[in-house]
Amino acid sequence: MWSTRFTTAPPTSTSASSNGTRRPPYLDTAANQSHRPPFNSRSSSLNVLAKGNTSTSSLSSARFASGSGLKQEITAAPNAKDPPLVLHEIVRGSTGHEVHSWQSRLAERPDGLVVNVDFGSVTLEHFYSDLSREKSEPQEGEGSLAHTDRECECSCDSVLRSIELSLASFQKDLGNVSTDIETLQSRSTTLTEQLANRQNVEKLLGPAVEEASIPPSTIKKLSEGDIDKDWIAALAILDNRLNNIDHLLRDSSEDLVASDLKPLLDNLTNIVSKFDLNALDRIRNFFVSQIRALRSTNINAQVIQQRAFLSYKELFAFLHSHHHQLADEITQAYGYTMRWYYLSNFTRYMQAMQKIPTYAIDKSDALGAEQSLPRGPVTGSTNPPKAPNALSVGRRSNILNRLDDAVLPFHVAAEAKSPAYIESPFHAFTAAISDNASAEYMFLTSFFPSLSFSALSRTFSSIFGPTFDLSYSFTKQLVSESFDCLGLLLCVRITQHFAFSLQRRRCPVAEGWINGTNMLLWPRFQLGMDIQIDSVKRATSSLSSTRPTLSLSLNKVDDGKANTAPHPLVQRFGQLLQGLLTLSNDNREVSSILPSNQARETTATKSDVEPTGRSLQRLRSEVEMFLARACKGFNPAKRSKFLDNNYSLILTIIEDTNGSLATEQREWLEERRTLLGAD
């Protein structure tokens, strides 16, 4: 029984024995009843059992088999009691019930357990002492408990020393790490301060460095990129940097760091100048190509001006600021090209206008001339067609209501076959020049904003001067052989309309052209009115002093009685007067651009300012003399009737006209009729 227990329970270490299997209570009790000699802590719990044994036989020479701590297996007597029970009875005085419980417990012991152990003549105390002494003495062999204990102690000491060294090394490493952390904290604080200082410096120096630096993308775009919106943006950056560098160079002369900054700025200026020259060369080539495009046939110059010039006007501004001479050359080349463009196109347009047949109105259409032949174009004749009614304005005044309509196209004018009055081709040509002149001036002011007004005027005059001369030539050709007072006055009103239109468009440079055209029209109109006045004078002088009503078949006599019907000359005078008053109505352009009170003052004095009022007064006086001479042979009643009929006819013809001049003429006619009634 005991050998099996020793076999299954190998020696344990000190730590294992301290935390080992709990001993039975009876062993503890038996151990407490006697003095326990000192023994190794690593010895088996069997030594305790041997201490209380009363046997006198020595078991020092006994040995256990099968690796147990005993040298010899002990067998109990057949009738002997179980030793634990005996011990329990001795120690506790067990009752039968307790013995029975222990027997029941022993009945559950394992099968290989030795029940009866023979201690011989050795007492249990001696046995325990011998066994302890055996365990304390070193034994030979690998299975010795003492040797195993020493090896365990050595290994534990070795492990403890290695752990101690590891802990010491770890402590040293912790000290190094702590030192590194302190170093990192100090360095982090230093870097934070340096970062804050750098940010403060960048806030102060960043804009200055940015102003004096040119991005590589900008240089690459200017050198290799196409001229477009991005190229203009890169050019603006370059221009800004150039201005900043110039500013820094001027300010660095008094700066404390001028000696360090000026070489860098000079070097940067030299580098930028190379790109500046490259940019200037590319700008020059770009505008030269666009100017050449203006010389192409059937090209619309305004399209190129809007898309190629005005869209890239920043390029010319850069060119003008950095190379003034080259900008002047570009301006001069543009002026020469546009002068050729306008002159050639308006020459073709004038030739088309000249193909339009116009009505011929000459001295034979005057008031006092005989109206015997019918008026109208002569079929198959190369001469200009005669006007059907040269002294009536009719629908001709409608042209004043469509002055802002589209200009007559070139191909339509070239194919026109129907005859027209002189105001139609004059309006088409004048409207075309006015529109193109205002558009060109607006382009010049937008594309050359740095030029003064005098410089712009010179540039505009160099471009449109030949075209204005062509306009003068065309106007002279239209009016030189015409005595159409109504047509000439219509041309004057057309010119005045476009004069006000140019003022609204803020194009003062065309004022000279307007004045030159008026200088051609007003004298010719005055000459036409003089022809009408002279014709009335001739008609008055041709009347017979004895029987004036029979002269020139102006009035007929029925059965020897004078005819008091209105005279035909007076009827034609009423038509001419109505046309002149209609065309002398209050100027709509004047009232639109001037205050109402100033416009009224302007229209109220028009008869005094314009030649129309003075010419009408002269013509009216001649007609009065003619009527006085025509009714000289009538009796007073007939004369009053004749004059009243003529004045009433004139008043009826002009009663629908408006304007200050028309009011003045109606007042004169009413006054004449009142005087006739008083007579």
Residue pairs with C-beta under 8 A, 6 or more apart in sequence:
1 109
1 112
1 113
1 114
1 115
1 116
1 117
2 46
2 64
2 68
2 70
2 74
2 113
2 114
2 117
3 64
3 65
3 66
3 68
3 70
3 73
3 114
4 110
4 112
4 113
4 114
5 113
6 44
6 46
6 64
6 68
6 69
6 70
7 66
7 67
7 68
9 44
11 42
11 44
11 145
11 148
11 149
12 20
12 42
13 42
13 149
13 152
13 156
14 41
14 42
17 41
17 42
18 41
23 45
23 48
26 84
26 87
26 88
26 91
26 92
27 45
27 48
27 49
29 91
29 92
30 48
30 49
30 51
30 52
30 87
30 91
31 48
31 51
31 52
33 52
33 91
34 51
34 52
34 125
36 48
36 51
37 51
37 128
37 129
37 132
39 47
39 132
39 135
39 136
40 132
40 135
40 136
40 146
40 149
42 145
42 149
43 131
43 132
43 135
43 145
44 69
46 69
46 131
47 128
47 131
47 132
47 135
48 128
49 124
49 128
50 119
50 124
50 125
50 127
50 128
50 131
51 124
51 125
51 128
52 87
52 124
52 125
53 119
53 122
53 123
53 124
53 125
53 127
53 128
54 123
54 124
55 118
55 119
55 120
55 121
55 122
55 123
55 124
55 127
56 120
56 121
56 122
56 123
57 118
57 119
57 120
57 121
57 122
58 120
58 121
58 122
58 126
58 127
58 130
59 74
59 119
59 120
59 122
59 127
59 130
60 122
60 127
60 130
60 134
61 71
61 72
62 70
62 71
62 72
62 74
62 120
63 70
63 71
63 72
64 70
64 71
64 72
64 73
65 71
65 72
65 73
67 143
69 131
69 145
73 114
74 114
74 116
74 117
74 118
74 119
75 114
75 116
75 118
76 83
76 115
76 116
76 117
76 118
77 116
77 118
80 116
82 102
82 103
82 106
82 115
82 116
83 116
83 117
84 102
84 106
85 94
85 99
85 102
85 103
85 106
88 94
88 98
88 99
88 102
89 99
92 98
94 102
106 115
109 115
119 127
122 130
135 145
135 146
136 146
137 146
138 144
138 146
138 147
139 145
139 146
139 147
141 147
208 248
211 240
211 241
211 244
211 248
212 241
212 244
212 245
212 248
212 265
212 268
213 241
214 237
214 238
214 241
214 272
214 275
215 237
217 234
218 234
218 237
218 238
219 275
221 230
221 231
221 234
222 231
222 234
222 235
222 238
222 275
222 278
222 279
222 282
223 275
223 278
225 231
225 234
227 282
227 286
227 312
227 315
232 312
232 314
232 315
235 279
235 314
235 315
235 318
236 314
238 272
238 275
238 276
238 279
239 318
239 321
239 322
241 272
242 272
242 276
242 322
245 265
245 268
245 269
245 272
248 261
248 265
249 262
249 265
249 266
249 269
252 258
252 261
252 262
252 265
255 261
276 322
279 318
280 318
280 319
280 322
280 323
280 326
283 315
283 316
283 318
283 319
284 319
284 326
284 330
286 312
286 315
287 309
287 315
287 316
287 319
287 330
287 334
288 330
288 333
290 304
290 308
290 309
291 330
291 333
291 334
291 337
293 299
293 304
293 308
294 301
294 304
294 337
294 338
294 341
295 337
295 340
295 341
301 338
301 341
302 439
302 443
305 443
305 447
309 316
309 443
309 447
310 443
310 446
310 447
313 446
313 447
313 449
316 327
316 330
316 447
316 448
317 449
317 450
319 326
319 327
319 330
320 327
320 450
321 450
331 448
331 459
335 459
335 462
335 463
338 440
338 463
339 462
339 463
339 464
339 465
339 466
339 467
342 436
342 440
342 463
342 464
342 466
342 467
343 466
343 467
343 470
346 429
346 432
346 433
346 467
346 470
346 471
347 470
348 410
349 410
349 413
349 429
349 432
350 429
350 470
350 473
350 474
352 410
352 411
352 413
352 414
353 413
353 425
353 428
353 429
353 474
354 425
354 474
354 477
355 413
355 414
355 416
356 413
356 416
356 419
356 420
356 424
356 425
357 377
357 384
357 385
357 417
357 418
357 419
357 420
358 384
358 419
358 420
358 421
358 422
358 424
358 425
358 478
359 384
359 385
359 386
359 387
359 390
359 419
359 420
359 421
359 422
359 484
360 383
360 384
360 385
360 386
360 387
360 481
360 482
361 387
361 390
361 482
361 483
361 484
361 487
362 481
362 482
362 483
363 369
363 483
363 531
363 535
365 375
365 386
365 387
365 390
365 391
365 483
366 483
366 531
366 532
366 534
366 535
367 391
367 532
367 535
367 536
367 539
367 569
367 572
367 573
367 576
368 534
368 535
368 536
368 537
368 538
368 539
368 540
368 569
369 535
370 552
371 568
371 572
375 386
375 387
375 388
375 389
375 390
376 385
376 386
376 388
377 385
377 386
377 419
378 385
378 386
384 419
385 419
387 421
387 484
389 575
390 484
390 486
391 486
391 572
391 575
391 576
391 579
392 575
392 576
392 578
392 579
393 486
393 575
393 578
393 579
393 582
393 583
396 421
396 423
396 486
396 487
396 490
397 490
397 579
397 582
397 583
399 423
399 424
399 427
399 490
399 494
400 490
400 493
400 494
400 497
400 583
403 427
403 431
403 494
403 497
403 498
404 501
407 428
407 431
407 432
407 435
408 428
413 425
413 428
421 484
421 487
421 490
422 478
422 479
422 482
422 484
422 487
422 488
422 491
423 487
423 490
423 491
423 494
425 478
426 475
426 478
426 491
426 494
427 491
427 494
429 471
429 474
430 471
430 494
430 495
430 498
430 517
431 498
433 467
433 468
433 471
433 513
434 498
434 501
434 502
434 510
436 467
437 460
437 464
437 467
437 502
437 507
437 509
437 510
437 513
438 501
438 502
438 505
438 507
438 510
440 460
440 463
440 464
441 456
441 460
441 507
441 509
441 510
442 505
442 507
444 451
444 456
444 459
444 460
445 456
448 455
448 456
448 459
451 459
456 509
457 509
460 509
461 509
464 509
464 510
464 513
468 512
468 513
468 516
471 513
471 517
472 516
472 517
472 520
475 491
475 517
475 520
475 521
476 520
478 491
479 488
479 491
479 520
479 521
479 524
480 524
482 488
482 524
482 528
483 527
483 528
483 531
484 528
485 525
485 528
485 529
485 532
485 576
485 580
486 576
486 579
486 580
486 583
488 521
488 524
488 525
488 528
489 525
489 580
489 583
489 584
489 612
490 583
491 521
492 518
492 521
492 522
492 525
493 583
495 514
495 517
495 518
495 521
496 587
496 589
497 589
498 514
499 511
499 514
499 589
500 589
500 590
500 592
500 593
501 589
502 508
502 510
502 511
502 514
503 593
504 593
522 611
525 611
525 612
526 611
526 615
529 611
529 615
529 618
529 619
530 615
532 576
532 619
533 615
533 618
533 619
533 622
536 569
536 573
536 619
536 622
536 623
536 626
537 622
539 552
539 554
539 569
539 626
540 622
540 625
540 626
540 629
542 551
542 552
543 551
543 552
543 554
543 626
543 629
543 630
543 632
544 550
544 551
545 632
546 633
547 557
547 633
548 629
548 630
548 631
548 632
548 633
549 555
549 556
549 557
549 562
549 563
549 630
549 633
549 634
550 556
550 557
554 567
554 568
554 569
554 630
555 562
555 563
555 565
555 567
555 630
556 563
557 563
562 633
562 634
562 638
562 642
564 634
564 638
564 641
564 642
564 645
565 645
566 645
566 646
566 648
566 649
567 626
567 627
567 630
567 646
569 623
569 626
570 623
570 626
570 627
570 646
570 649
570 650
571 649
571 653
573 619
573 623
573 650
574 649
574 650
574 652
574 653
574 654
575 653
577 616
577 619
577 620
577 650
577 653
577 654
577 665
578 653
578 654
578 657
580 612
580 616
581 654
581 657
581 659
581 661
581 662
581 665
582 657
584 606
584 607
584 610
584 612
584 613
584 659
584 661
584 662
585 657
585 658
585 659
585 662
586 599
586 603
586 606
586 658
586 659
586 660
587 602
587 603
587 606
590 599
590 602
590 603
591 599
591 603
594 602
603 659
603 660
604 660
606 612
606 613
606 660
606 661
607 613
607 614
607 616
607 660
607 661
607 664
612 661
613 661
613 664
616 661
616 665
620 665
620 668
624 672
627 642
627 643
627 646
630 642
631 638
631 639
631 642
631 643
634 642
636 679
640 676
640 677
640 679
643 672
643 676
644 673
644 676
644 677
647 669
647 672
647 673
647 676
648 673
650 669
651 666
651 669
651 670
651 673
654 662
654 665
654 666
654 669
655 666
